[in-house]
């Protein structure tokens, strides 16, 4: 009987930790989406600006595939392409 109550307490604690982690993950996902939007805005301004000359990026390898990040919690998806 004592073991049963100890297992229930541990189970309850684990569910609390899981809920906390899910909340943290959702907050981080929202922040990442906000920062990606901000980066896209900055990149679009830089592309249109006559002050900043357009230069090719050399940071990535010669992959032609796009890097796609999908938020597993919500149904939104953000795409970051190396060809922009």
PDB file with one MODEL, atoms N, CA, C and O in Angstrom:
MODEL        1
ATOM      1  N   UNK A   1       0.826  -1.192   0.000  1.00  0.00           N
ATOM      2  CA  UNK A   1       0.000   0.000   0.000  1.00  0.00           C
ATOM      3  C   UNK A   1       0.873   1.260   0.000  1.00  0.00           C
ATOM      4  O   UNK A   1       0.588   2.226  -0.707  1.00  0.00           O
ATOM      5  N   UNK A   2       1.923   1.229   0.794  1.00  0.00           N
ATOM      6  CA  UNK A   2       2.827   2.384   0.865  1.00  0.00           C
ATOM      7  C   UNK A   2       3.551   2.588  -0.467  1.00  0.00           C
ATOM      8  O   UNK A   2       3.759   3.718  -0.908  1.00  0.00           O
ATOM      9  N   UNK A   3       3.927   1.478  -1.095  1.00  0.00           N
ATOM     10  CA  UNK A   3       4.596   1.553  -2.394  1.00  0.00           C
ATOM     11  C   UNK A   3       3.662   2.154  -3.446  1.00  0.00           C
ATOM     12  O   UNK A   3       4.091   2.921  -4.308  1.00  0.00           O
ATOM     13  N   UNK A   4       2.390   1.797  -3.362  1.00  0.00           N
ATOM     14  CA  UNK A   4       1.403   2.311  -4.302  1.00  0.00           C
ATOM     15  C   UNK A   4       1.273   3.832  -4.186  1.00  0.00           C
ATOM     16  O   UNK A   4       1.230   4.529  -5.200  1.00  0.00           O
ATOM     17  N   UNK A   5       1.211   4.341  -2.975  1.00  0.00           N
ATOM     18  CA  UNK A   5       1.090   5.791  -2.794  1.00  0.00           C
ATOM     19  C   UNK A   5       2.368   6.507  -3.222  1.00  0.00           C
ATOM     20  O   UNK A   5       2.310   7.628  -3.729  1.00  0.00           O
ATOM     21  N   UNK A   6       3.518   5.871  -3.024  1.00  0.00           N
ATOM     22  CA  UNK A   6       4.781   6.469  -3.475  1.00  0.00           C
ATOM     23  C   UNK A   6       4.821   6.542  -4.998  1.00  0.00           C
ATOM     24  O   UNK A   6       5.281   7.532  -5.567  1.00  0.00           O
ATOM     25  N   UNK A   7       4.334   5.485  -5.655  1.00  0.00           N
ATOM     26  CA  UNK A   7       4.289   5.489  -7.121  1.00  0.00           C
ATOM     27  C   UNK A   7       3.312   6.540  -7.648  1.00  0.00           C
ATOM     28  O   UNK A   7       3.581   7.188  -8.659  1.00  0.00           O
ATOM     29  N   UNK A   8       2.183   6.706  -6.965  1.00  0.00           N
ATOM     30  CA  UNK A   8       1.219   7.741  -7.369  1.00  0.00           C
ATOM     31  C   UNK A   8       1.830   9.135  -7.240  1.00  0.00           C
ATOM     32  O   UNK A   8       1.643   9.987  -8.108  1.00  0.00           O
ATOM     33  N   UNK A   9       2.555   9.355  -6.161  1.00  0.00           N
ATOM     34  CA  UNK A   9       3.193  10.657  -5.956  1.00  0.00           C
ATOM     35  C   UNK A   9       4.248  10.914  -7.029  1.00  0.00           C
ATOM     36  O   UNK A   9       4.334  12.017  -7.570  1.00  0.00           O
ATOM     37  N   UNK A  10       5.045   9.897  -7.334  1.00  0.00           N
ATOM     38  CA  UNK A  10       6.064  10.048  -8.375  1.00  0.00           C
ATOM     39  C   UNK A  10       5.414  10.286  -9.736  1.00  0.00           C
ATOM     40  O   UNK A  10       5.881  11.113 -10.519  1.00  0.00           O
ATOM     41  N   UNK A  11       4.341   9.560 -10.007  1.00  0.00           N
ATOM     42  CA  UNK A  11       3.621   9.721 -11.267  1.00  0.00           C
ATOM     43  C   UNK A  11       3.063  11.137 -11.389  1.00  0.00           C
ATOM     44  O   UNK A  11       3.151  11.759 -12.448  1.00  0.00           O
ATOM     45  N   UNK A  12       2.497  11.633 -10.313  1.00  0.00           N
ATOM     46  CA  UNK A  12       1.956  12.991 -10.302  1.00  0.00           C
ATOM     47  C   UNK A  12       3.057  14.024 -10.556  1.00  0.00           C
ATOM     48  O   UNK A  12       2.866  14.980 -11.308  1.00  0.00           O
ATOM     49  N   UNK A  13       4.196  13.817  -9.926  1.00  0.00           N
ATOM     50  CA  UNK A  13       5.331  14.726 -10.122  1.00  0.00           C
ATOM     51  C   UNK A  13       5.815  14.691 -11.577  1.00  0.00           C
ATOM     52  O   UNK A  13       6.121  15.732 -12.157  1.00  0.00           O
ATOM     53  N   UNK A  14       5.881  13.500 -12.155  1.00  0.00           N
ATOM     54  CA  UNK A  14       6.325  13.374 -13.550  1.00  0.00           C
ATOM     55  C   UNK A  14       5.350  14.052 -14.511  1.00  0.00           C
ATOM     56  O   UNK A  14       5.774  14.669 -15.489  1.00  0.00           O
ATOM     57  N   UNK A  15       4.058  13.945 -14.242  1.00  0.00           N
ATOM     58  CA  UNK A  15       3.084  14.637 -15.084  1.00  0.00           C
ATOM     59  C   UNK A  15       3.244  16.150 -14.969  1.00  0.00           C
ATOM     60  O   UNK A  15       3.100  16.870 -15.957  1.00  0.00           O
ATOM     61  N   UNK A  16       3.539  16.627 -13.771  1.00  0.00           N
ATOM     62  CA  UNK A  16       3.777  18.061 -13.590  1.00  0.00           C
ATOM     63  C   UNK A  16       4.995  18.534 -14.359  1.00  0.00           C
ATOM     64  O   UNK A  16       4.969  19.597 -14.978  1.00  0.00           O
ATOM     65  N   UNK A  17       6.064  17.748 -14.323  1.00  0.00           N
ATOM     66  CA  UNK A  17       7.284  18.085 -15.063  1.00  0.00           C
ATOM     67  C   UNK A  17       7.006  18.076 -16.561  1.00  0.00           C
ATOM     68  O   UNK A  17       7.464  18.955 -17.291  1.00  0.00           O
ATOM     69  N   UNK A  18       6.247  17.068 -17.015  1.00  0.00           N
ATOM     70  CA  UNK A  18       5.911  16.986 -18.440  1.00  0.00           C
ATOM     71  C   UNK A  18       5.117  18.213 -18.882  1.00  0.00           C
ATOM     72  O   UNK A  18       5.404  18.788 -19.932  1.00  0.00           O
ATOM     73  N   UNK A  19       4.124  18.617 -18.092  1.00  0.00           N
ATOM     74  CA  UNK A  19       3.330  19.798 -18.433  1.00  0.00           C
ATOM     75  C   UNK A  19       4.194  21.051 -18.485  1.00  0.00           C
ATOM     76  O   UNK A  19       4.026  21.896 -19.365  1.00  0.00           O
ATOM     77  N   UNK A  20       5.112  21.164 -17.545  1.00  0.00           N
ATOM     78  CA  UNK A  20       6.022  22.308 -17.523  1.00  0.00           C
ATOM     79  C   UNK A  20       6.907  22.330 -18.768  1.00  0.00           C
ATOM     80  O   UNK A  20       7.120  23.385 -19.365  1.00  0.00           O
ATOM     81  N   UNK A  21       7.420  21.164 -19.156  1.00  0.00           N
ATOM     82  CA  UNK A  21       8.260  21.083 -20.353  1.00  0.00           C
ATOM     83  C   UNK A  21       7.472  21.413 -21.614  1.00  0.00           C
ATOM     84  O   UNK A  21       7.993  22.069 -22.516  1.00  0.00           O
ATOM     85  N   UNK A  22       6.231  20.968 -21.685  1.00  0.00           N
ATOM     86  CA  UNK A  22       5.399  21.290 -22.850  1.00  0.00           C
ATOM     87  C   UNK A  22       5.124  22.791 -22.937  1.00  0.00           C
ATOM     88  O   UNK A  22       5.131  23.358 -24.029  1.00  0.00           O
ATOM     89  N   UNK A  23       4.884  23.430 -21.805  1.00  0.00           N
ATOM     90  CA  UNK A  23       4.683  24.889 -21.798  1.00  0.00           C
ATOM     91  C   UNK A  23       5.951  25.608 -22.250  1.00  0.00           C
ATOM     92  O   UNK A  23       5.895  26.537 -23.055  1.00  0.00           O
ATOM     93  N   UNK A  24       7.097  25.168 -21.725  1.00  0.00           N
ATOM     94  CA  UNK A  24       8.371  25.774 -22.128  1.00  0.00           C
ATOM     95  C   UNK A  24       8.621  25.585 -23.619  1.00  0.00           C
ATOM     96  O   UNK A  24       9.088  26.503 -24.293  1.00  0.00           O
ATOM     97  N   UNK A  25       8.309  24.390 -24.137  1.00  0.00           N
ATOM     98  CA  UNK A  25       8.504  24.122 -25.561  1.00  0.00           C
ATOM     99  C   UNK A  25       7.617  25.033 -26.404  1.00  0.00           C
ATOM    100  O   UNK A  25       8.063  25.555 -27.425  1.00  0.00           O
ATOM    101  N   UNK A  26       6.383  25.226 -25.993  1.00  0.00           N
ATOM    102  CA  UNK A  26       5.472  26.097 -26.742  1.00  0.00           C
ATOM    103  C   UNK A  26       5.970  27.543 -26.723  1.00  0.00           C
ATOM    104  O   UNK A  26       5.918  28.230 -27.743  1.00  0.00           O
ATOM    105  N   UNK A  27       6.450  28.003 -25.573  1.00  0.00           N
ATOM    106  CA  UNK A  27       6.997  29.364 -25.491  1.00  0.00           C
ATOM    107  C   UNK A  27       8.209  29.525 -26.402  1.00  0.00           C
ATOM    108  O   UNK A  27       8.339  30.535 -27.094  1.00  0.00           O
ATOM    109  N   UNK A  28       9.091  28.537 -26.404  1.00  0.00           N
ATOM    110  CA  UNK A  28      10.274  28.601 -27.264  1.00  0.00           C
ATOM    111  C   UNK A  28       9.891  28.546 -28.738  1.00  0.00           C
ATOM    112  O   UNK A  28      10.506  29.216 -29.568  1.00  0.00           O
ATOM    113  N   UNK A  29       8.888  27.759 -29.061  1.00  0.00           N
ATOM    114  CA  UNK A  29       8.433  27.683 -30.452  1.00  0.00           C
ATOM    115  C   UNK A  29       7.888  29.028 -30.914  1.00  0.00           C
ATOM    116  O   UNK A  29       8.182  29.471 -32.025  1.00  0.00           O
ATOM    117  N   UNK A  30       7.102  29.671 -30.075  1.00  0.00           N
ATOM    118  CA  UNK A  30       6.568  31.000 -30.420  1.00  0.00           C
ATOM    119  C   UNK A  30       7.693  32.015 -30.584  1.00  0.00           C
ATOM    120  O   UNK A  30       7.682  32.817 -31.517  1.00  0.00           O
ATOM    121  N   UNK A  31       8.657  31.977 -29.677  1.00  0.00           N
ATOM    122  CA  UNK A  31       9.791  32.899 -29.763  1.00  0.00           C
ATOM    123  C   UNK A  31      10.599  32.642 -31.030  1.00  0.00           C
ATOM    124  O   UNK A  31      11.022  33.590 -31.692  1.00  0.00           O
ATOM    125  N   UNK A  32      10.820  31.378 -31.377  1.00  0.00           N
ATOM    126  CA  UNK A  32      11.534  31.051 -32.613  1.00  0.00           C
ATOM    127  C   UNK A  32      10.783  31.554 -33.834  1.00  0.00           C
ATOM    128  O   UNK A  32      11.392  32.098 -34.755  1.00  0.00           O
ATOM    129  N   UNK A  33       9.472  31.378 -33.853  1.00  0.00           N
ATOM    130  CA  UNK A  33       8.677  31.868 -34.976  1.00  0.00           C
ATOM    131  C   UNK A  33       8.765  33.392 -35.081  1.00  0.00           C
ATOM    132  O   UNK A  33       8.870  33.940 -36.178  1.00  0.00           O
ATOM    133  N   UNK A  34       8.722  34.067 -33.932  1.00  0.00           N
ATOM    134  CA  UNK A  34       8.822  35.529 -33.926  1.00  0.00           C
ATOM    135  C   UNK A  34      10.184  35.974 -34.462  1.00  0.00           C
ATOM    136  O   UNK A  34      10.272  36.910 -35.256  1.00  0.00           O
ATOM    137  N   UNK A  35      11.240  35.293 -34.020  1.00  0.00           N
ATOM    138  CA  UNK A  35      12.585  35.650 -34.475  1.00  0.00           C
ATOM    139  C   UNK A  35      12.789  35.328 -35.952  1.00  0.00           C
ATOM    140  O   UNK A  35      13.464  36.078 -36.657  1.00  0.00           O
ATOM    141  N   UNK A  36      12.216  34.225 -36.431  1.00  0.00           N
ATOM    142  CA  UNK A  36      12.304  33.909 -37.858  1.00  0.00           C
ATOM    143  C   UNK A  36      11.604  34.966 -38.694  1.00  0.00           C
ATOM    144  O   UNK A  36      12.106  35.358 -39.746  1.00  0.00           O
ATOM    145  N   UNK A  37      10.447  35.430 -38.235  1.00  0.00           N
ATOM    146  CA  UNK A  37       9.717  36.489 -38.945  1.00  0.00           C
ATOM    147  C   UNK A  37      10.557  37.765 -38.972  1.00  0.00           C
ATOM    148  O   UNK A  37      10.643  38.440 -39.998  1.00  0.00           O
ATOM    149  N   UNK A  38      11.165  38.084 -37.850  1.00  0.00           N
ATOM    150  CA  UNK A  38      12.014  39.273 -37.765  1.00  0.00           C
ATOM    151  C   UNK A  38      13.204  39.148 -38.715  1.00  0.00           C
ATOM    152  O   UNK A  38      13.560  40.113 -39.392  1.00  0.00           O
ATOM    153  N   UNK A  39      13.817  37.973 -38.770  1.00  0.00           N
ATOM    154  CA  UNK A  39      14.940  37.733 -39.672  1.00  0.00           C
ATOM    155  C   UNK A  39      14.508  37.860 -41.129  1.00  0.00           C
ATOM    156  O   UNK A  39      15.225  38.445 -41.941  1.00  0.00           O
ATOM    157  N   UNK A  40      13.343  37.319 -41.463  1.00  0.00           N
ATOM    158  CA  UNK A  40      12.829  37.452 -42.827  1.00  0.00           C
ATOM    159  C   UNK A  40      12.612  38.919 -43.182  1.00  0.00           C
ATOM    160  O   UNK A  40      12.924  39.340 -44.296  1.00  0.00           O
ATOM    161  N   UNK A  41      12.080  39.700 -42.241  1.00  0.00           N
ATOM    162  CA  UNK A  41      11.872  41.131 -42.481  1.00  0.00           C
ATOM    163  C   UNK A  41      13.199  41.847 -42.713  1.00  0.00           C
ATOM    164  O   UNK A  41      13.318  42.663 -43.628  1.00  0.00           O
ATOM    165  N   UNK A  42      14.193  41.541 -41.884  1.00  0.00           N
ATOM    166  CA  UNK A  42      15.512  42.169 -42.036  1.00  0.00           C
ATOM    167  C   UNK A  42      16.133  41.776 -43.367  1.00  0.00           C
ATOM    168  O   UNK A  42      16.696  42.622 -44.063  1.00  0.00           O
ATOM    169  N   UNK A  43      16.036  40.503 -43.727  1.00  0.00           N
ATOM    170  CA  UNK A  43      16.592  40.055 -45.001  1.00  0.00           C
ATOM    171  C   UNK A  43      15.908  40.728 -46.179  1.00  0.00           C
ATOM    172  O   UNK A  43      16.571  41.086 -47.153  1.00  0.00           O
ATOM    173  N   UNK A  44      14.594  40.906 -46.110  1.00  0.00           N
ATOM    174  CA  UNK A  44      13.900  41.551 -47.224  1.00  0.00           C
ATOM    175  C   UNK A  44      14.301  43.019 -47.335  1.00  0.00           C
ATOM    176  O   UNK A  44      14.388  43.550 -48.443  1.00  0.00           O
ATOM    177  N   UNK A  45      14.544  43.676 -46.216  1.00  0.00           N
ATOM    178  CA  UNK A  45      15.000  45.070 -46.249  1.00  0.00           C
ATOM    179  C   UNK A  45      16.408  45.144 -46.829  1.00  0.00           C
ATOM    180  O   UNK A  45      16.709  46.038 -47.620  1.00  0.00           O
ATOM    181  N   UNK A  46      17.268  44.210 -46.440  1.00  0.00           N
ATOM    182  CA  UNK A  46      18.645  44.204 -46.949  1.00  0.00           C
ATOM    183  C   UNK A  46      18.678  43.938 -48.448  1.00  0.00           C
ATOM    184  O   UNK A  46      19.500  44.515 -49.159  1.00  0.00           O
ATOM    185  N   UNK A  47      17.802  43.078 -48.932  1.00  0.00           N
ATOM    186  CA  UNK A  47      17.769  42.766 -50.359  1.00  0.00           C
ATOM    187  C   UNK A  47      17.320  43.987 -51.154  1.00  0.00           C
ATOM    188  O   UNK A  47      17.825  44.230 -52.250  1.00  0.00           O
ATOM    189  N   UNK A  48      16.379  44.755 -50.613  1.00  0.00           N
ATOM    190  CA  UNK A  48      15.856  45.922 -51.326  1.00  0.00           C
ATOM    191  C   UNK A  48      16.721  47.167 -51.157  1.00  0.00           C
ATOM    192  O   UNK A  48      16.550  48.135 -51.897  1.00  0.00           O
ATOM    193  N   UNK A  49      17.630  47.162 -50.215  1.00  0.00           N
ATOM    194  CA  UNK A  49      18.413  48.355 -49.921  1.00  0.00           C
ATOM    195  C   UNK A  49      19.516  48.563 -50.953  1.00  0.00           C
ATOM    196  O   UNK A  49      20.278  47.638 -51.236  1.00  0.00           O
ATOM    197  N   UNK A  50      19.613  49.776 -51.523  1.00  0.00           N
ATOM    198  CA  UNK A  50      20.705  50.053 -52.464  1.00  0.00           C
ATOM    199  C   UNK A  50      22.044  50.244 -51.750  1.00  0.00           C
ATOM    200  O   UNK A  50      23.096  50.202 -52.387  1.00  0.00           O
ATOM    201  N   UNK A  51      22.011  50.452 -50.452  1.00  0.00           N
ATOM    202  CA  UNK A  51      23.237  50.675 -49.691  1.00  0.00           C
ATOM    203  C   UNK A  51      24.005  49.370 -49.505  1.00  0.00           C
ATOM    204  O   UNK A  51      25.235  49.353 -49.552  1.00  0.00           O
ATOM    205  N   UNK A  52      23.279  48.289 -49.296  1.00  0.00           N
ATOM    206  CA  UNK A  52      23.906  46.994 -49.035  1.00  0.00           C
ATOM    207  C   UNK A  52      23.945  46.207 -50.339  1.00  0.00           C
ATOM    208  O   UNK A  52      22.898  45.811 -50.851  1.00  0.00           O
ATOM    209  N   UNK A  53      25.153  45.974 -50.887  1.00  0.00           N
ATOM    210  CA  UNK A  53      25.239  45.225 -52.144  1.00  0.00           C
ATOM    211  C   UNK A  53      24.870  43.758 -51.943  1.00  0.00           C
ATOM    212  O   UNK A  53      25.150  43.170 -50.898  1.00  0.00           O
ATOM    213  N   UNK A  54      24.246  43.188 -52.949  1.00  0.00           N
ATOM    214  CA  UNK A  54      23.878  41.773 -52.878  1.00  0.00           C
ATOM    215  C   UNK A  54      25.123  40.927 -53.066  1.00  0.00           C
ATOM    216  O   UNK A  54      25.865  41.104 -54.032  1.00  0.00           O
ATOM    217  N   UNK A  55      25.347  40.011 -52.141  1.00  0.00           N
ATOM    218  CA  UNK A  55      26.496  39.109 -52.220  1.00  0.00           C
ATOM    219  C   UNK A  55      26.009  37.691 -52.016  1.00  0.00           C
ATOM    220  O   UNK A  55      25.052  37.469 -51.274  1.00  0.00           O
ATOM    221  N   UNK A  56      26.644  36.733 -52.655  1.00  0.00           N
ATOM    222  CA  UNK A  56      26.254  35.341 -52.414  1.00  0.00           C
ATOM    223  C   UNK A  56      26.679  34.914 -51.015  1.00  0.00           C
ATOM    224  O   UNK A  56      27.661  35.420 -50.471  1.00  0.00           O
ATOM    225  N   UNK A  57      25.942  33.992 -50.449  1.00  0.00           N
ATOM    226  CA  UNK A  57      26.298  33.482 -49.126  1.00  0.00           C
ATOM    227  C   UNK A  57      27.149  32.237 -49.281  1.00  0.00           C
ATOM    228  O   UNK A  57      26.880  31.377 -50.119  1.00  0.00           O
ATOM    229  N   UNK A  58      28.173  32.159 -48.462  1.00  0.00           N
ATOM    230  CA  UNK A  58      29.096  31.032 -48.505  1.00  0.00           C
ATOM    231  C   UNK A  58      29.028  30.202 -47.232  1.00  0.00           C
ATOM    232  O   UNK A  58      29.833  29.292 -47.038  1.00  0.00           O
ATOM    233  N   UNK A  59      28.072  30.513 -46.365  1.00  0.00           N
ATOM    234  CA  UNK A  59      28.055  29.861 -45.057  1.00  0.00           C
ATOM    235  C   UNK A  59      27.660  28.396 -45.124  1.00  0.00           C
ATOM    236  O   UNK A  59      28.147  27.598 -44.324  1.00  0.00           O
ATOM    237  N   UNK A  60      26.796  28.021 -46.051  1.00  0.00           N
ATOM    238  CA  UNK A  60      26.342  26.638 -46.124  1.00  0.00           C
ATOM    239  C   UNK A  60      27.115  25.862 -47.163  1.00  0.00           C
ATOM    240  O   UNK A  60      27.862  26.426 -47.963  1.00  0.00           O
ATOM    241  N   UNK A  61      26.922  24.565 -47.138  1.00  0.00           N
ATOM    242  CA  UNK A  61      27.512  23.754 -48.192  1.00  0.00           C
ATOM    243  C   UNK A  61      26.684  23.954 -49.454  1.00  0.00           C
ATOM    244  O   UNK A  61      25.716  24.714 -49.440  1.00  0.00           O
ATOM    245  N   UNK A  62      27.037  23.305 -50.513  1.00  0.00           N
ATOM    246  CA  UNK A  62      26.353  23.510 -51.779  1.00  0.00           C
ATOM    247  C   UNK A  62      25.074  22.686 -51.880  1.00  0.00           C
ATOM    248  O   UNK A  62      24.760  22.158 -52.946  1.00  0.00           O
ATOM    249  N   UNK A  63      24.347  22.576 -50.797  1.00  0.00           N
ATOM    250  CA  UNK A  63      23.079  21.847 -50.799  1.00  0.00           C
ATOM    251  C   UNK A  63      22.032  22.659 -51.543  1.00  0.00           C
ATOM    252  O   UNK A  63      21.972  23.882 -51.418  1.00  0.00           O
ATOM    253  N   UNK A  64      21.221  21.977 -52.308  1.00  0.00           N
ATOM    254  CA  UNK A  64      20.123  22.648 -52.994  1.00  0.00           C
ATOM    255  C   UNK A  64      18.814  22.454 -52.249  1.00  0.00           C
ATOM    256  O   UNK A  64      17.794  23.020 -52.641  1.00  0.00           O
ATOM    257  N   UNK A  65      18.825  21.661 -51.180  1.00  0.00           N
ATOM    258  CA  UNK A  65      17.615  21.422 -50.406  1.00  0.00           C
ATOM    259  C   UNK A  65      17.395  22.561 -49.415  1.00  0.00           C
ATOM    260  O   UNK A  65      18.346  23.143 -48.892  1.00  0.00           O
ATOM    261  N   UNK A  66      16.122  22.867 -49.168  1.00  0.00           N
ATOM    262  CA  UNK A  66      15.772  23.890 -48.183  1.00  0.00           C
ATOM    263  C   UNK A  66      15.767  23.270 -46.794  1.00  0.00           C
ATOM    264  O   UNK A  66      15.436  22.096 -46.628  1.00  0.00           O
ATOM    265  N   UNK A  67      16.134  24.062 -45.804  1.00  0.00           N
ATOM    266  CA  UNK A  67      16.047  23.621 -44.418  1.00  0.00           C
ATOM    267  C   UNK A  67      14.653  23.958 -43.923  1.00  0.00           C
ATOM    268  O   UNK A  67      14.262  25.125 -43.923  1.00  0.00           O
ATOM    269  N   UNK A  68      13.907  22.962 -43.504  1.00  0.00           N
ATOM    270  CA  UNK A  68      12.531  23.177 -43.079  1.00  0.00           C
ATOM    271  C   UNK A  68      12.406  22.812 -41.614  1.00  0.00           C
ATOM    272  O   UNK A  68      12.802  21.726 -41.192  1.00  0.00           O
ATOM    273  N   UNK A  69      11.843  23.744 -40.838  1.00  0.00           N
ATOM    274  CA  UNK A  69      11.590  23.515 -39.425  1.00  0.00           C
ATOM    275  C   UNK A  69      10.088  23.502 -39.230  1.00  0.00           C
ATOM    276  O   UNK A  69       9.398  24.415 -39.685  1.00  0.00           O
ATOM    277  N   UNK A  70       9.575  22.494 -38.569  1.00  0.00           N
ATOM    278  CA  UNK A  70       8.148  22.388 -38.312  1.00  0.00           C
ATOM    279  C   UNK A  70       7.919  22.341 -36.817  1.00  0.00           C
ATOM    280  O   UNK A  70       8.570  21.578 -36.103  1.00  0.00           O
ATOM    281  N   UNK A  71       6.992  23.160 -36.343  1.00  0.00           N
ATOM    282  CA  UNK A  71       6.638  23.173 -34.930  1.00  0.00           C
ATOM    283  C   UNK A  71       5.761  21.957 -34.651  1.00  0.00           C
ATOM    284  O   UNK A  71       4.645  21.881 -35.165  1.00  0.00           O
ATOM    285  N   UNK A  72       6.239  20.996 -33.844  1.00  0.00           N
ATOM    286  CA  UNK A  72       5.446  19.790 -33.601  1.00  0.00           C
ATOM    287  C   UNK A  72       4.239  20.041 -32.708  1.00  0.00           C
ATOM    288  O   UNK A  72       3.320  19.222 -32.689  1.00  0.00           O
ATOM    289  N   UNK A  73       4.211  21.144 -31.970  1.00  0.00           N
ATOM    290  CA  UNK A  73       3.109  21.410 -31.054  1.00  0.00           C
ATOM    291  C   UNK A  73       1.943  22.056 -31.785  1.00  0.00           C
ATOM    292  O   UNK A  73       0.797  21.639 -31.611  1.00  0.00           O
ATOM    293  N   UNK A  74       2.217  23.063 -32.595  1.00  0.00           N
ATOM    294  CA  UNK A  74       1.150  23.723 -33.336  1.00  0.00           C
ATOM    295  C   UNK A  74       1.201  23.291 -34.786  1.00  0.00           C
ATOM    296  O   UNK A  74       2.103  22.562 -35.199  1.00  0.00           O
ATOM    297  N   UNK A  75       0.232  23.743 -35.549  1.00  0.00           N
ATOM    298  CA  UNK A  75       0.166  23.315 -36.947  1.00  0.00           C
ATOM    299  C   UNK A  75       0.928  24.254 -37.867  1.00  0.00           C
ATOM    300  O   UNK A  75       0.923  24.057 -39.082  1.00  0.00           O
ATOM    301  N   UNK A  76       1.584  25.273 -37.317  1.00  0.00           N
ATOM    302  CA  UNK A  76       2.309  26.217 -38.165  1.00  0.00           C
ATOM    303  C   UNK A  76       3.680  25.666 -38.517  1.00  0.00           C
ATOM    304  O   UNK A  76       4.256  24.865 -37.782  1.00  0.00           O
ATOM    305  N   UNK A  77       4.188  26.114 -39.657  1.00  0.00           N
ATOM    306  CA  UNK A  77       5.516  25.696 -40.104  1.00  0.00           C
ATOM    307  C   UNK A  77       6.244  26.917 -40.618  1.00  0.00           C
ATOM    308  O   UNK A  77       5.651  27.788 -41.254  1.00  0.00           O
ATOM    309  N   UNK A  78       7.534  26.976 -40.338  1.00  0.00           N
ATOM    310  CA  UNK A  78       8.363  28.062 -40.834  1.00  0.00           C
ATOM    311  C   UNK A  78       9.414  27.471 -41.745  1.00  0.00           C
ATOM    312  O   UNK A  78       9.987  26.423 -41.445  1.00  0.00           O
ATOM    313  N   UNK A  79       9.669  28.136 -42.854  1.00  0.00           N
ATOM    314  CA  UNK A  79      10.637  27.642 -43.819  1.00  0.00           C
ATOM    315  C   UNK A  79      11.761  28.650 -43.928  1.00  0.00           C
ATOM    316  O   UNK A  79      11.520  29.844 -44.104  1.00  0.00           O
ATOM    317  N   UNK A  80      12.982  28.170 -43.823  1.00  0.00           N
ATOM    318  CA  UNK A  80      14.154  29.007 -44.004  1.00  0.00           C
ATOM    319  C   UNK A  80      14.924  28.404 -45.156  1.00  0.00           C
ATOM    320  O   UNK A  80      15.357  27.254 -45.085  1.00  0.00           O
ATOM    321  N   UNK A  81      15.096  29.168 -46.211  1.00  0.00           N
ATOM    322  CA  UNK A  81      15.767  28.654 -47.394  1.00  0.00           C
ATOM    323  C   UNK A  81      17.117  29.317 -47.533  1.00  0.00           C
ATOM    324  O   UNK A  81      17.263  30.506 -47.253  1.00  0.00           O
ATOM    325  N   UNK A  82      18.099  28.558 -47.961  1.00  0.00           N
ATOM    326  CA  UNK A  82      19.431  29.101 -48.174  1.00  0.00           C
ATOM    327  C   UNK A  82      19.561  29.806 -49.502  1.00  0.00           C
ATOM    328  O   UNK A  82      20.601  30.407 -49.770  1.00  0.00           O
ATOM    329  N   UNK A  83      18.522  29.757 -50.365  1.00  0.00           N
ATOM    330  CA  UNK A  83      18.590  30.349 -51.690  1.00  0.00           C
ATOM    331  C   UNK A  83      17.954  31.724 -51.757  1.00  0.00           C
ATOM    332  O   UNK A  83      17.715  32.200 -52.867  1.00  0.00           O
ATOM    333  N   UNK A  84      17.666  32.391 -50.664  1.00  0.00           N
ATOM    334  CA  UNK A  84      16.982  33.679 -50.722  1.00  0.00           C
ATOM    335  C   UNK A  84      17.918  34.830 -50.880  1.00  0.00           C
ATOM    336  O   UNK A  84      17.479  35.979 -50.944  1.00  0.00           O
TER     337      UNK A  84
ENDMDL
END
